[in-house]
Amino acid sequence: MDQPTAATRVPDPDAVEFVRFCYRRRRVGWPELYDEMCAVAGRGLFRGYGSDDLAAHGIGFSLFDMPALASLASRIVAEEQALRRPVTVTIAPEPEAASSEASITGETPIRYATSPAGA
C-alpha cells in the first residue's frame, strides 16, 4: 500500500468538479467540506451521482480514502481562493505612445493594469 501515489495521481475531472461544486455550495475548509461532500453525495445533488458513482470517479468517503480526498480538496480550495483574491486597478497613461497619440487626437489613452491588492 503506497499512500503517496494515491494522493499524487492525476484525479478524474468529474472528481475535481465534484469537490469544486461542493466548495462553491459552502465555502468552508476541511473537515466541514468533507461533511458537505457527504451530504451532496447522499442526496445525489451533483449530476445525480451517489457515493457509489463517485467512487468510480475516485471519490471515496472511507477512512482509507480520506488522505487522497483531503489532498484533492486542499488543492481545489487553494485554487478557488486564488480566483477570489481582490485586485487593484491602476489607470495610467501610456509612456511614449500617449504623447504621439495625444497630439493627433487631442486625448490621452488610458492603460489598465491589474495587480494584487495591497501590492
C-alpha positions in Angstrom: 0.0 0.0 0.0 1.7 3.1 -1.2 -0.3 6.1 0.0 1.8 8.9 -1.5 0.9 7.7 -5.0 -2.8 7.8 -4.1 -2.5 11.4 -3.2 -0.3 12.4 -6.2 -2.0 10.7 -9.1 -4.0 12.8 -11.6 -7.6 13.0 -10.4 -10.6 12.3 -12.6 -12.1 15.5 -14.0 -15.5 14.6 -12.5 -13.9 14.2 -9.1 -12.4 17.7 -9.4 -15.7 19.1 -10.5 -17.5 17.4 -7.6 -15.2 18.9 -5.0 -15.4 22.3 -6.7 -19.2 22.0 -6.7 -19.3 21.2 -3.0 -16.9 24.0 -2.2 -18.9 26.6 -4.1 -22.1 25.5 -2.2 -20.4 26.1 1.1 -17.1 27.9 1.1 -15.6 26.1 4.1 -12.3 24.2 4.6 -11.6 20.6 5.7 -13.3 18.9 7.6 -16.5 20.9 7.1 -16.1 20.4 3.3 -16.0 16.7 3.9 -19.4 16.9 5.6 -20.7 18.9 2.6 -19.4 16.3 0.2 -21.1 13.5 2.1 -24.4 15.5 2.1 -24.2 16.2 -1.6 -23.4 12.5 -2.4 -26.1 11.3 -0.1 -28.7 13.4 -1.9 -27.3 13.0 -5.4 -27.1 16.7 -5.9 -24.0 16.6 -8.2 -25.2 15.2 -11.6 -27.3 12.6 -9.7 -24.2 10.8 -8.5 -24.4 8.9 -5.3 -21.4 7.7 -3.3 -21.1 4.5 -5.4 -21.0 6.6 -8.6 -18.4 9.0 -7.1 -16.3 6.0 -6.0 -16.0 5.1 -9.7 -14.5 8.6 -10.3 -12.0 8.3 -7.4 -14.0 10.0 -4.6 -14.1 7.7 -1.6 -15.6 8.6 1.7 -14.0 5.8 3.8 -11.2 6.4 6.3 -8.8 4.7 3.9 -9.7 7.2 1.1 -9.6 10.3 3.3 -5.9 11.3 2.8 -6.3 11.4 -1.0 -9.7 13.2 -0.7 -8.3 15.8 1.8 -5.3 16.4 -0.6 -7.6 17.0 -3.6 -9.9 19.2 -1.5 -7.0 21.2 -0.2 -5.7 21.8 -3.8 -9.1 22.9 -5.1 -9.8 25.2 -2.1 -6.5 26.9 -2.7 -7.3 27.3 -6.4 -10.8 28.7 -5.7 -9.4 31.2 -3.1 -6.8 32.4 -5.5 -9.5 33.2 -8.0 -11.4 35.3 -5.5 -8.4 37.4 -4.3 -9.1 41.1 -4.8 -7.0 43.1 -7.3 -6.2 46.7 -7.6 -6.8 48.5 -11.0 -4.3 51.3 -11.8 -5.1 53.8 -14.5 -2.1 55.4 -16.1 -1.3 57.0 -19.5 0.9 55.1 -22.0 4.5 56.4 -21.6 5.7 57.1 -25.2 2.7 56.3 -27.3 0.5 58.6 -25.3 2.3 61.8 -26.3 2.2 61.0 -30.1 -1.5 59.9 -30.0 -2.5 62.8 -27.8 -1.1 65.3 -30.3 -3.1 63.6 -33.1 -6.5 63.0 -31.3 -6.2 65.5 -28.5 -7.0 62.8 -26.0 -4.7 60.8 -23.7 -5.2 57.0 -24.0 -5.7 55.1 -20.7 -3.9 51.8 -19.9 -5.4 49.5 -17.3 -3.0 47.3 -15.2 -4.1 44.9 -12.5 -2.0 44.0 -9.5 -2.8 42.1 -6.3 -4.5 44.3 -3.7 -2.0 45.6 -1.2 0.9 45.4 -3.5 
